[in-house]
């Protein structure tokens, strides 16, 4: 079965390090029971990697890997459920790395549910 695990994050365009998109936690169809908060963290890592690839020099090629290397900050501000969320992100490069700040909001109420900053690096 296709778990849709890598389809949790749907990042739109990233311009000057800023982007937005959707975290569709309800896309996960895997056989394992995974808590929504952990799916959200995976989605945030996907956002960070994809946005980081856009700002790290030489990282936009498909054959260059960028991976999350540190969770600098992660705050759950409200309960996370298996549903759709909107996010906004801002990536700032430093050397072969980038710091990506991500705000996750409820798609209906616009209430902020997660505030995070992830460091990603070209490997």
URTACOR-V35069 format. One record per backbone hydrogen bond with DSSP energy under -0.5 kcal/mol. CO is the residue of the C=O (numbers start at 1). NH is the residue of the N-H. E is the energy in kcal/mol with one decimal. If there is no record, write none. Layout:
# URTACOR-V35069
co = (CO,CO)
nh = (NH,NH)
e = (E,E)
This chain:
# URTACOR-V35069
co = (1,3,4,5,8,10,13,13,15,17,18,19,20,21,22,22,23,23,24,25,32,35,35,36,37,38,39,40,41,42,43,44,45,46,47,48,49,50,51,51,52,52,56,61,63,65,67,70,70,73,75,75,81,83,84,85,86,87,88,89,90,92,94,96,97,98,98,99,99,100,101,102,103,104,104,105,106,111,113,113,114,115,116,117,117,118,119,119,120,121)
nh = (3,29,7,8,24,22,15,20,18,91,15,89,12,87,10,24,25,85,27,28,34,38,39,40,41,42,43,44,45,46,47,48,49,50,51,52,53,54,54,55,55,56,59,64,65,123,121,72,119,117,77,115,83,25,107,23,105,21,103,19,101,99,97,122,94,100,120,92,101,118,90,116,88,113,114,86,110,106,77,78,104,75,102,72,73,100,69,70,98,67)
e = (-0.6,-2.5,-1.4,-1.0,-3.3,-2.2,-0.5,-0.6,-2.1,-3.0,-2.4,-2.8,-2.9,-2.2,-2.8,-0.6,-1.0,-2.7,-2.2,-1.3,-0.7,-0.7,-1.8,-2.5,-2.1,-2.1,-2.7,-2.5,-2.2,-2.3,-2.4,-2.7,-2.6,-2.4,-2.8,-2.7,-2.3,-0.7,-0.7,-0.8,-1.0,-2.3,-2.1,-1.4,-0.5,-2.8,-2.4,-0.9,-2.7,-2.7,-0.7,-2.1,-1.9,-1.5,-1.1,-3.0,-3.3,-1.9,-2.6,-2.3,-2.6,-2.4,-1.3,-3.1,-2.7,-0.5,-2.6,-2.3,-0.5,-2.6,-2.0,-2.7,-2.0,-3.2,-1.6,-2.6,-1.8,-3.0,-2.9,-1.2,-2.7,-2.6,-3.1,-1.6,-1.9,-3.0,-3.2,-1.5,-2.3,-2.3)
